[in-house]
Structure formats: C-alpha cells, structure tokens
C-alpha cells in the first residue's frame, strides 16, 4: 500500500497486478473486514472488468487506469444516489481535462466521459442500501490512458495517447483523480448540491443539442433539457418533455 498525499481518497491503496474486477475485489473486501473509507483498489489488468448495464470493460494490460474506491455515503437517501454519479463523473472529467487541455471533455449520461466526441472513460457505481440510507458504495472507474489501438467493435473509443500522441504516467493520472475525487466528495458532504449540479449540467454531453435516441426499439429525435432530482434524463421531443430512467434510453452516436 502507498499513501496518496493529503487526499482522503486513496489514503490506503491496494495495488494488484491482475484481478477479475476491482469492483468485485472491493465487494469481497467489504464482506470480510472493516474497510476505511477512501480505500482504493487498483489493478494493471482486469480479466472480467465490469461496465454499465452488464457490459464488460475491456482494457489492455498496464496501459490504462483501472480502480475502485470504497465510500460510505450514509448521509444520503437511496433516492439521492445520483449525487454520487455526479461526484465521480465530475472528478473523472476534471482529471481528463487536466491532461487534455485542448480537448472538449464532456459527461455522457449516465456513466461515460467523452473527449473530442469519443469515449475515454467509464464509471460503474454499485450501492448497498441498509434501511432508509446508503450503507456503502463502490465506485469503479476506467480511464483509457496509454492504449494505442482498440477493437473494431469499439469505434468510439479513444485514449490520452490517441489524442496527444504521447504516453502519460499512470500514477500521475491516479494521484490527480484521487485529489479531484476528494474535493468533489467533500463538496457533496457539505451539501453544495446546487453548485455541483451546475457544474454537471455545463459538462453534460449534447445538452440542448438535437440528437437521435432509441427507446423501446424506436428511434426519435430530441434534445436533453435537464435532469430530475433522481438523475433521470429529461428530453424534449416534439415540444413535449419526456423523462427517462437508467437503461430506458440510449443516444445514437454518429
């Protein structure tokens, strides 16, 4: 284990060479012992990386940043868990922008980070509810850093290297991410929700822009105009505002 400076996130870091999934490892750890909040599990390679909606997260060994962090947001109700998505999404987007200063960095609802119109990072947050409050959360993040080639099945994937044509130190990216996570989580704990939501909306991919979506197998054109308090997407289509939850609607990428 190593220290991550003054950041609350990453005061304890468990470094693994290979693992099935950092999120699965974190879940096993929580079942076996008391784990300090902010504990980070990072791996050079995941054999069964987990993505959003049951997808896998594919990553070349030792090229990208793969980590999970354990949080205890017991101050939040289950209906408020989207605030955690905002915290992690903003922290990852803030981090990417530090290293890609000339790129357009956006949050694609609900769990992806885009740089210059392509996916550069993914997020998977798994929450455990106990009674009326959240018991613990495992926030998994994958950031494409030094990977040079991606499968033809991933035409919208990119990395720091593909954009800047140079390699980056994974530890530097991790330290920046943990610092940003600490700041954003502190913002949440001090109930600065309004400020955080404004930052999130500024970063939201294709907000107020016409785009094509799929819902229940049917395509429609609309534009994102906002989010509900629970994090559901509000899309205006044909002059009507429709609300969509997670997994209910998908944006069609060009």
LINZIWO-V849102 format. One line per field, one symbol per residue. ss: DSSP state (2 for helix, 1 for strand, 0 for the rest). burial: b if it has 9 or more other C-alpha atoms within 8 Angstrom, else e. A space follows every 10 residues. Layout:
ss = ???
burial = ???
This chain:
ss = 0000000000 0011111110 0222222222 2200000001 1111110001 0222010000 0000111111 1000001222 0222222222 2222222220 0000111100 0111100111 1111111111 0011111111 1110000000 0000001002 2222000002 2222222222 2222222220 0022222222 2221001001 1111100111 1111111000 0011111001 1111000001 1000
burial = eeebeebebb bbbbebebbb bbbebbbebb eeeeeeebbb bbbbbbebbb bbeeebbebe eebbbbbbbb bbbbebbbeb bbbebbbbbb bbbbbbbeeb eeebbbbbee bbbbbeebbb bbbbbebebe eebbbbbbbb bbbbbbbeeb eeeeeebbbb bbeeeeebeb eebbbbbbbb bbebbebbee ebbeebbebb bebbbbbeeb bbbbbeeeeb bbbbbbbeeb bbbbbbbeee eeebbeeebe eeee
